[in-house]
Structures are given as C-alpha cells and as structure tokens.
Amino acid sequence: MAYVIVWEFRVRPGMQRQFEEACGFHGEWVRLFRLDPAYIRTELIQDVREARRYLTLDFWASEAAYEAFREGRKDEYKRIDARYEQMTESEREVGRFFAFDADEKRDKGSGTASEPRLR
C-alpha cells in the first residue's frame, strides 16, 4: 500500500507545455523527489475536457516518509513551488489517499519512478 498526494492545477493559457515538462517524468519536482528512497513515482494527468486542468499523483511509501521529506527539504520545496506559481492560475491539494497496488507495481519493476501517463 502506498500513500498518494493528489494536487489539482489550473495552468495559465499558453503555459501547458512548460508545465508538463516541469511536472513530468524528467521535471524538477520528480528530480527532487527521487532523492528520497521512500518516493515511488509521480503521475501527471490532463483533463480530457478542460486542457488547462491537470492532476499530479505523488506516490510515497508512507505518510511519515512524505512528511519527513517535506520537512527535510522545505527550502528546496518552497523555491520550486514559487517558480510554479508563475505557470498556474490555481493550485490545490485534492486529498491524500492510499493506493493498494502501488507497492506491487514498484516491486515488479526496477524500483524507479515510472513514466507518467498524459491524456
């Protein structure tokens, strides 16, 4: 079972490509998250009816691991977050969830973050 934080973003007009690169598989958030062994993966998904609306799903081994990471890297977290504000009209945490099959997928693979699926 994994711990998942879901964020919703409304991206400014004309900034979708930049946002996708920044939040995608090779983006700055994922590179920061990968520094922690409790990080599993991030998925970036785009609304099929509203092209400027995105969700990110950040998978972690546990809530405690995620909170420890945020506390330990709070300066880097704030710095990156400030840059993202320029690309978005709004950002909100949708919620925190448990994913029951995420550990199984990680164990079968190489243990690294998987390529996000863009719709």
Summary of the structure (lengths in Angstrom):
residues: 119
radius of gyration: 13.9
end to end distance: 25.0
largest distance: 39.0
contacts: 327
relative contact order: 0.31
helix: 35%
strand: 32%
